[in-house]
């Protein structure tokens, strides 16, 4: 009973983990380990520390005020809502396309299907949309708990087996990260962009927090909300280090490069697990990887229309009286998202790496904007005095904002 009661407290934090443990972990962390060994482990820690306050502000604000971050942005001024809408629309199609094409590649590889990644991606989007409409939040809440447990067990088992087998690195293939190499720096920026996730996911989590309270007909207290958040957040850090370790122990220094093609990459990923655990683990690992990416696909499909519905209602007040108790606006954004993502996949499905790097670098550029907006919301009069960040957290937040801004400028200088 105690375990059931504890699990019931969890929800939005694990949904966050389901969204985060996807491309940034399966693809980027594995690439970091396979290309550079353990050299970038500290980057994972640093990226998560720098983004921590701005993710925490999402569920904290929702729990304290009963409002989402979008409503918080509204109080800052219309400029904040317009900026949020523009940044969201500018990134959502690429993000949805990137996570879907990785999931499709894994699906095709596992089941040996002779169909294109583009077609499989479109099929996944259609199927997940149907599941989402039928199951709603309550399905997401239950589904994600099962997925996170499955992935954690399989990943840690694989890491333990890999540690006992030892590294396969060979001196002639070992590579050292260089801060003056454009290739290395651009990968680092893409790596950090989605480590652990884009900062705007904090807005998703604020809405999921409110939805959990609505579904359970009970307001979540701050202690349980922060426990849920911290478990999800720390869990994503540990999982990222696990995937980096697998890449480093199994692939680093072998001369094998991870493919930019989705289904080929998926085959390499599954072989990496089975190489450390044995062929008996093929289906366990394949299904764990697939369900992980499907959880990311479905959480993104749920989140973007969910956040754009109230955003549209704020920007166009006349719409609200027609959409407040109906789902047509959510449907409209869902169809726009699905159609736009499919168009991008049809154009760039041949290069998963290009799509992933594009989506993650967009997140690098937009991160300082979301960080500042989240900070302004939780330090404003909207937030009860007792729940506002203390002096130490405020100072730390500004240091993190400066780091995120410097990193975005650093990227633009290197890129252009």
C-alpha positions as CSV (number, residue, x, y, z in Angstrom):
1,X,0.0,0.0,0.0
2,X,2.9,2.4,0.8
3,X,4.4,1.8,-2.6
4,X,1.1,2.4,-4.3
5,X,0.5,5.6,-2.3
6,X,4.0,6.8,-3.2
7,X,3.6,6.0,-6.9
8,X,0.3,7.9,-6.9
9,X,2.1,11.0,-5.8
10,X,4.2,10.8,-8.9
11,X,3.0,12.0,-12.3
12,X,4.0,15.3,-14.0
13,X,7.7,14.7,-12.9
14,X,7.7,11.3,-14.6
15,X,5.9,12.7,-17.7
16,X,8.8,15.2,-17.8
17,X,11.2,12.3,-17.6
18,X,9.3,10.5,-20.4
19,X,9.7,13.6,-22.6
20,X,13.3,14.2,-21.7
21,X,14.6,10.6,-21.8
22,X,14.4,10.2,-25.6
23,X,16.6,11.8,-28.2
24,X,18.8,13.6,-25.7
25,X,19.6,10.3,-24.1
26,X,19.2,7.5,-26.6
27,X,20.8,9.5,-29.4
28,X,22.9,12.4,-28.1
29,X,24.3,10.8,-24.9
30,X,25.1,7.6,-26.7
31,X,26.9,9.6,-29.4
32,X,28.8,11.5,-26.8
33,X,30.0,8.2,-25.3
34,X,30.8,6.5,-28.6
35,X,32.7,9.5,-30.0
36,X,34.5,10.8,-26.9
37,X,34.3,8.1,-24.2
38,X,33.8,9.5,-20.7
39,X,35.3,12.9,-21.6
40,X,31.9,14.7,-21.6
41,X,30.3,13.2,-18.4
42,X,30.7,16.5,-16.6
43,X,28.9,18.3,-19.4
44,X,25.7,16.3,-18.5
45,X,26.0,17.3,-14.8
46,X,26.7,21.0,-15.7
47,X,23.8,21.2,-18.3
48,X,21.3,19.8,-15.8
49,X,22.5,22.1,-13.0
50,X,22.3,25.2,-15.2
51,X,18.7,24.4,-16.3
52,X,17.5,23.1,-13.0
53,X,15.9,26.3,-11.6
54,X,13.9,27.0,-14.7
55,X,12.4,23.6,-14.9
56,X,11.6,23.7,-11.2
57,X,9.7,27.0,-11.6
58,X,7.1,25.3,-13.8
59,X,5.5,22.8,-11.3
60,X,6.3,25.1,-8.4
61,X,4.4,28.0,-9.9
62,X,1.4,25.7,-10.8
63,X,1.3,24.1,-7.4
64,X,1.5,27.4,-5.5
65,X,-0.9,29.5,-7.6
66,X,-3.2,27.0,-9.4
67,X,-2.1,28.6,-12.7
68,X,0.1,27.5,-15.6
69,X,3.2,29.3,-16.6
70,X,1.3,30.5,-19.7
71,X,-1.0,32.4,-17.4
72,X,2.0,33.7,-15.6
73,X,3.5,34.9,-18.9
74,X,0.2,36.7,-19.6
75,X,0.7,38.8,-16.4
76,X,4.1,39.9,-17.6
77,X,2.6,41.5,-20.6
78,X,1.4,40.6,-24.1
79,X,4.9,40.7,-25.3
80,X,5.7,37.5,-23.3
81,X,2.8,35.6,-24.7
82,X,3.7,36.6,-28.3
83,X,7.3,35.7,-27.7
84,X,6.4,32.3,-26.2
85,X,4.0,31.6,-29.1
86,X,6.6,32.5,-31.7
87,X,9.3,30.4,-30.1
88,X,7.0,27.4,-29.6
89,X,5.7,27.5,-33.2
90,X,9.3,27.9,-34.5
91,X,10.6,24.8,-32.7
92,X,7.6,22.4,-32.3
93,X,7.6,20.9,-35.9
94,X,11.3,20.1,-35.8
95,X,11.1,18.7,-32.3
96,X,8.1,16.5,-33.1
97,X,9.7,15.3,-36.3
98,X,13.1,14.5,-34.7
99,X,11.6,12.4,-31.9
100,X,9.2,10.6,-34.2
101,X,11.8,9.7,-36.8
102,X,14.0,8.1,-34.1
103,X,11.0,6.1,-32.8
104,X,10.1,5.1,-36.4
105,X,13.7,4.0,-37.0
106,X,13.7,1.8,-33.9
107,X,10.3,0.3,-34.9
108,X,11.4,-0.6,-38.4
109,X,14.6,-2.1,-37.1
110,X,13.0,-4.2,-34.4
111,X,10.3,-5.7,-36.6
112,X,12.3,-5.9,-39.8
113,X,9.8,-3.9,-41.8
114,X,10.5,-3.0,-45.4
115,X,9.0,0.5,-45.3
116,X,10.4,3.9,-45.3
117,X,11.1,5.8,-42.1
118,X,9.0,8.7,-43.4
119,X,5.9,6.4,-43.8
120,X,6.5,4.7,-40.4
121,X,6.8,8.2,-38.8
122,X,3.6,9.4,-40.3
123,X,1.9,6.1,-39.2
124,X,3.2,6.6,-35.6
125,X,1.9,10.1,-35.4
126,X,-1.5,9.0,-36.5
127,X,-1.6,6.1,-34.1
128,X,-0.3,8.0,-31.1
129,X,-2.8,10.8,-31.8
130,X,-5.6,8.2,-31.6
131,X,-4.3,6.8,-28.4
132,X,-4.0,10.2,-26.9
133,X,-7.5,11.2,-27.7
134,X,-8.9,8.0,-26.2
135,X,-6.7,7.8,-23.1
136,X,-6.2,11.4,-22.3
137,X,-4.0,12.4,-19.2
138,X,-5.0,9.4,-17.1
139,X,-3.5,7.1,-19.7
140,X,-0.3,9.1,-20.0
141,X,0.1,9.0,-16.2
142,X,-0.1,5.2,-16.0
143,X,1.7,4.5,-19.2
144,X,4.8,6.6,-18.3
145,X,5.3,5.0,-14.9
146,X,5.6,1.6,-16.5
147,X,7.9,2.8,-19.3
148,X,10.3,4.6,-17.0
149,X,10.7,1.5,-14.7
150,X,11.2,-0.7,-17.8
151,X,13.8,1.6,-19.3
152,X,15.7,2.1,-16.0
153,X,16.0,-1.6,-15.2
154,X,17.1,-2.5,-18.8
155,X,19.6,0.4,-19.0
156,X,21.3,-0.3,-15.7
157,X,21.4,-4.0,-16.4
158,X,23.2,-3.2,-19.7
159,X,25.7,-0.9,-18.0
160,X,26.5,-3.5,-15.4
161,X,27.2,-6.1,-18.0
162,X,29.3,-3.6,-20.0
163,X,31.3,-2.8,-17.0
164,X,32.1,-6.4,-16.3
165,X,33.1,-6.9,-20.0
166,X,35.3,-3.8,-19.9
167,X,36.0,-1.2,-22.6
168,X,36.5,-2.2,-26.2
169,X,38.6,0.9,-26.9
170,X,41.6,0.7,-29.2
171,X,44.3,3.3,-29.1
172,X,44.3,4.0,-32.9
173,X,40.5,4.8,-32.8
174,X,40.4,6.7,-29.6
175,X,39.5,10.4,-30.0
176,X,40.0,13.4,-27.7
177,X,37.4,16.2,-27.6
178,X,38.9,19.5,-28.9
179,X,37.6,22.9,-28.0
180,X,39.0,24.4,-31.2
181,X,37.4,21.8,-33.5
182,X,34.3,23.1,-35.1
183,X,32.8,19.6,-35.4
184,X,33.4,18.9,-31.7
185,X,32.0,22.3,-30.6
186,X,28.9,22.1,-32.7
187,X,28.2,18.6,-31.4
188,X,28.7,19.9,-27.8
189,X,26.1,22.7,-28.5
190,X,23.6,20.2,-29.9
191,X,24.3,17.9,-27.0
192,X,23.6,20.6,-24.4
193,X,20.6,21.9,-26.3
194,X,18.4,19.0,-25.3
195,X,20.2,18.0,-22.1
196,X,18.0,17.1,-20.3
197,X,15.3,18.8,-22.5
198,X,14.3,22.2,-23.9
199,X,13.5,24.7,-21.1
200,X,10.0,25.3,-22.5
201,X,9.1,21.8,-21.2
202,X,8.7,23.6,-17.9
203,X,5.5,25.0,-19.3
204,X,4.3,21.5,-20.2
205,X,5.0,20.4,-16.7
206,X,3.0,23.3,-15.2
207,X,0.0,22.2,-17.3
208,X,0.4,18.5,-16.4
209,X,0.6,19.5,-12.7
210,X,-2.8,21.3,-13.0
211,X,-4.2,18.4,-15.0
212,X,-3.2,15.9,-12.4
213,X,-5.0,17.9,-9.7
214,X,-8.1,18.2,-11.9
215,X,-8.1,14.5,-12.7
216,X,-7.7,13.4,-9.1
217,X,-10.0,16.2,-7.8
218,X,-7.4,17.1,-5.3
219,X,-4.8,19.9,-5.1
220,X,-1.2,18.7,-4.9
221,X,0.8,20.2,-2.1
222,X,4.2,21.8,-2.7
223,X,6.2,19.0,-0.9
224,X,4.7,16.2,-3.1
225,X,5.0,18.4,-6.2
226,X,8.7,19.0,-5.6
227,X,9.4,15.4,-4.7
228,X,7.8,14.3,-7.9
229,X,9.8,16.9,-9.9
230,X,13.1,16.0,-8.3
231,X,12.7,12.3,-8.8
232,X,12.0,12.9,-12.5
233,X,14.8,15.4,-12.9
234,X,17.5,13.4,-11.1
235,X,16.4,10.3,-12.8
236,X,17.0,11.8,-16.2
237,X,20.5,12.8,-15.2
238,X,21.3,9.2,-14.1
239,X,19.9,7.8,-17.3
240,X,21.9,10.2,-19.4
241,X,25.1,9.1,-17.6
242,X,24.0,5.5,-18.2
243,X,23.6,5.9,-21.9
244,X,26.9,7.8,-22.1
245,X,28.6,4.9,-20.2
246,X,27.2,2.4,-22.7
247,X,28.5,4.4,-25.7
248,X,31.9,4.7,-24.0
249,X,32.2,1.1,-22.9
250,X,30.8,-0.6,-26.0
251,X,31.6,1.7,-28.9
252,X,34.3,4.2,-28.1
253,X,37.6,3.4,-29.8
254,X,36.2,0.6,-31.9
255,X,36.2,2.6,-35.1
256,X,32.4,2.2,-35.5
257,X,30.5,5.4,-36.0
258,X,26.8,5.9,-35.2
259,X,24.8,6.3,-38.4
260,X,22.8,9.4,-39.1
261,X,20.0,7.2,-40.7
262,X,17.3,6.4,-38.2
263,X,16.8,2.7,-38.7
264,X,20.5,2.0,-39.1
265,X,21.2,3.9,-35.8
266,X,18.5,1.9,-34.1
267,X,20.2,-1.3,-35.2
268,X,23.5,-0.1,-33.8
269,X,21.8,0.9,-30.5
270,X,20.2,-2.5,-30.0
271,X,23.4,-4.3,-30.9
272,X,25.2,-2.2,-28.4
273,X,22.9,-3.5,-25.6
274,X,23.0,-7.1,-26.8
275,X,26.8,-6.9,-27.2
276,X,27.0,-6.2,-23.4
277,X,24.1,-8.3,-22.2
278,X,23.9,-11.1,-24.8
279,X,21.5,-12.0,-27.7
280,X,18.9,-13.1,-25.2
281,X,18.2,-9.4,-24.4
282,X,17.4,-8.3,-28.0
283,X,13.6,-8.1,-27.6
284,X,13.8,-6.7,-24.1
285,X,16.1,-3.9,-25.1
286,X,14.4,-3.3,-28.4
287,X,11.0,-2.9,-26.8
288,X,12.4,-0.7,-24.0
289,X,14.1,1.6,-26.5
290,X,10.9,1.7,-28.7
291,X,8.5,2.4,-25.8
292,X,10.9,5.1,-24.5
293,X,10.8,6.9,-27.8
294,X,7.0,6.4,-28.2
295,X,6.6,8.0,-24.8
296,X,8.5,11.0,-26.1
297,X,6.4,11.1,-29.2
298,X,3.1,11.0,-27.3
299,X,4.2,13.5,-24.6
300,X,5.2,16.0,-27.3
301,X,1.9,15.4,-29.2
302,X,0.0,16.0,-26.0
303,X,2.0,19.0,-24.8
304,X,2.3,21.3,-27.9
305,X,-1.5,21.5,-28.5
306,X,-2.1,21.7,-24.8
307,X,0.1,24.8,-24.4
308,X,-1.0,26.4,-27.7
309,X,-4.7,26.2,-26.8
310,X,-4.6,28.7,-23.9
311,X,-1.9,30.7,-25.7
312,X,-4.2,31.2,-28.6
313,X,-7.1,32.1,-26.3
314,X,-5.1,34.8,-24.6
315,X,-3.9,36.3,-27.9
316,X,-7.3,36.2,-29.5
317,X,-9.9,36.7,-26.7
318,X,-12.8,36.4,-29.0
319,X,-11.9,32.7,-29.6
320,X,-12.1,31.8,-25.9
321,X,-15.9,31.8,-25.6
322,X,-16.1,29.3,-28.4
323,X,-13.2,27.1,-27.3
324,X,-13.2,27.2,-23.5
325,X,-15.3,24.0,-23.0
326,X,-14.7,22.4,-26.3
327,X,-11.7,20.7,-27.9
328,X,-11.8,22.0,-31.4
329,X,-8.9,24.4,-30.8
330,X,-6.8,21.6,-29.4
331,X,-7.7,19.5,-32.4
332,X,-6.7,22.3,-34.8
333,X,-3.3,22.7,-33.2
334,X,-2.8,18.9,-33.1
335,X,-3.5,18.6,-36.8
336,X,-1.2,21.5,-37.6
337,X,1.5,19.9,-35.5
338,X,1.1,16.5,-37.1
339,X,0.9,17.8,-40.7
340,X,3.9,20.1,-40.2
341,X,6.0,17.3,-38.6
342,X,5.2,14.9,-41.4
343,X,6.3,17.5,-44.0
344,X,9.6,18.0,-42.3
345,X,10.1,14.2,-42.0
346,X,9.3,13.7,-45.7
347,X,12.0,16.3,-46.5
348,X,14.8,15.3,-44.1
349,X,14.0,11.6,-43.1
350,X,17.3,10.6,-44.9
351,X,19.3,12.3,-42.1
352,X,18.2,11.7,-38.6
353,X,21.4,13.5,-37.3
354,X,20.5,16.7,-39.2
355,X,17.0,16.8,-37.8
356,X,18.2,16.1,-34.2
357,X,21.0,18.7,-34.4
358,X,18.7,21.3,-35.9
359,X,16.1,20.7,-33.1
360,X,18.6,20.8,-30.3
361,X,20.5,23.9,-31.6
362,X,17.2,25.7,-31.8
363,X,16.7,24.9,-28.2
364,X,20.1,26.4,-27.3
365,X,19.2,29.7,-28.9
366,X,15.7,29.9,-27.3
367,X,16.9,28.7,-23.8
368,X,17.8,32.2,-22.4
369,X,14.4,33.6,-23.4
370,X,12.5,30.9,-21.6
371,X,14.8,31.0,-18.6
372,X,14.3,34.8,-18.1
373,X,10.5,34.5,-18.6
374,X,10.2,31.7,-16.0
375,X,12.3,33.6,-13.5
376,X,10.2,36.8,-14.0
377,X,7.0,34.9,-13.3
378,X,8.1,33.2,-10.1
379,X,9.6,36.4,-8.7
380,X,6.6,38.5,-9.5
381,X,3.7,39.4,-7.2
382,X,1.7,36.5,-8.9
383,X,3.7,34.1,-6.7
384,X,2.9,34.0,-2.9
385,X,5.8,35.5,-1.0
386,X,6.5,32.3,0.9
387,X,6.9,30.3,-2.3
388,X,9.1,32.7,-4.2
389,X,12.7,31.7,-4.7
390,X,15.0,32.7,-1.9
391,X,18.1,35.0,-2.3
392,X,20.4,32.0,-3.0
393,X,18.2,30.6,-5.7
394,X,17.8,34.0,-7.3
395,X,21.5,34.6,-7.5
396,X,22.0,31.0,-8.8
397,X,19.3,31.6,-11.4
398,X,20.9,34.8,-12.8
399,X,24.3,33.0,-13.0
400,X,22.6,30.2,-15.0
401,X,20.9,32.8,-17.2
402,X,24.2,34.4,-18.0
403,X,25.7,31.0,-18.8
404,X,22.8,30.0,-21.1
405,X,23.1,33.4,-22.9
406,X,26.9,33.1,-23.3
407,X,26.4,29.6,-24.6
408,X,23.8,30.7,-27.2
409,X,26.1,33.5,-28.3
410,X,29.0,31.1,-28.5
411,X,27.0,28.9,-30.8
412,X,26.0,31.7,-33.1
413,X,29.6,32.8,-33.4
414,X,30.8,29.3,-34.3
415,X,27.9,28.7,-36.6
416,X,27.9,32.0,-38.6
